[in-house]
């Protein structure tokens, strides 16, 4: 496990954008992926997408295609997740998680950030 | 509506055993490994099981898991009050995404 440290809580207006950061220890980005997972109040977990920093390739859950952008800065070992056109329903805790993809699509999250609350309110 | 189906809650007395089911399809559980996470209220999820039945270091063997067809099961034996939490299953799906179960609240 590694310690992932996320940026602080945000309050945003509907229609605006928010960017959440996730800083990892040096070397973490070398061979792992970094996913973003959100959890609306009282709800379950929802995967948004992931990036493989060493390849700077990101893929997204269909629901978030076009509205979410995941990037990574290898020089600072920091990943970012930006959501545009925020809606009230985007109010949630957003987690980054280091993911491990093995053979035959064996996939799991072995470390999680502490979570960032994004509150979308008019 | 979650892609994987879990019971909303299970309960048992201290020392007893509970099982949590996670039902999916051939496109997810049926063809891929499953992982399980424990989430204590107010905290981030924590990895309990990966690759269907493997435990990370530090996870006691009271936690076990299995899979059959398109369903997976998490078992917790010797229940302790510290096991009270929500438990989620997850797996890769053929839609090239990760899917989760809706979560099961365990009450001891």
Interface residues (C-beta under 8 A of the other chain):
Chain A: X1 X35 X37 X44 X45 X46 X47 X50 X59 X61 X62 X95 X97 X99 X100 X101 X102 X104 X105 X106 X107 X108 X109 X110 X111 X112 X113 X114 X115
Chain B: X2 X31 X32 X33 X35 X37 X44 X45 X46 X47 X50 X51 X56 X88 X90 X91 X92 X95 X96 X97 X98 X99 X100 X101 X102 X103
